[in-house]
Every structure is written in C-alpha cells, then in structure tokens.
Amino acid sequence: MDPDWNDNQPIYRQLRDRVVAMILDGVIGDGDALPSVRSVAADYRLNPLTVLKGYQELVDEGLVEKRRGRGMFIKEGASKALRKDERKAFVEEQWPEIIATIRRLGLDPAELLSEAAGSGEEEQ
C-alpha cells in the first residue's frame, strides 16, 4: 500500500480505495486476511479509528467480513463483484469521455486498438 495520502478526500476513504485496488489487481484475493487495524495504523502512522472506519466501509459494501477474534477477510466473490461494478462505471462514466476525446483529436480507433494490443504483448 502506498504510504502517501492526499488532501482530496478523507484518509479512511483513500484506505478503502487502496484495498479495493489491491483486490482488483489480484494482490489480495477472496478469503485473504486484511492486515490488522493495529498494524496498518502503526505502519502508516494513522489513528486506528481511521483504519477501522476505512475497513468498516468495506464491510458495509459486502466486500469484507469480520470474523470474531480472527480479523477481517475478503469475502468470497468480492473480486468478481468489484470487477462487475468497475466495468459498469467505466462504460457509463469514463468511456463516453474517452470517445469524445478520440473524436475531438481525430484519432483512428482501429489504430489505437492495434497499439493497445501491441503494448499488451510487450508487457507479458
């Protein structure tokens, strides 16, 4: 997790977003334990209540479950649900802006797709 926080939104929300990104990136998966509230608070010099509030948001969203005496764990199916929600948000919110930018700049969509496919091969 990146230890740098910004002033754009509350830290507990940034913490929540970072855990979501870690799930989407496959860093942590369904059934995995989250680091303890105490360890995150100590590692990142945060108030434990701030960490707990970020974790509680994940619980409220149904992505994480509390296991009494054992900690918090990513729920089964959380990554699939997140991916579905992220795809929907991308198609509804970001994609129209991308299309508008492509048109505004007079870019060739086929050429962009070809470049994207080529760059994916280089990364693997």
Steps between C-alpha positions, in 0.01 A plus 500: 500500500626846412577696819428840340162656567345794319268777612233428237299263718504362855778254582254225597350525150845489338581193707176337383583584139850355533364171634253491208786560256700220662204265457452600135874463432503154658741600777245369750227257409180344623551344842821690575541678832538875509791633703390573856371845586789541746768407249364731229466782754859448618649451152339811354483710817123519494247511777362147546147645481580634153611155386196341661270745321659416163465128570143548618409654165621178334287298743197721429551448126502123548861460387652409834375293791595520865587173670484544872839455657666429165487827308355619171499299180415565136164337433468231237389661175620848599742532209236388252245745640752784499605426143135503390438834672821652365419390144153650524637829634765509225248444222251750639733773625849483349442345159279783368777748593761285326290479184451877504876552535574258213257687275624841610861407422411325174661174608443173312335248737639202303853639531453554873378143546794369303742697717328382816521136388867542416587661833326216685727244331811694605398500868455124521 
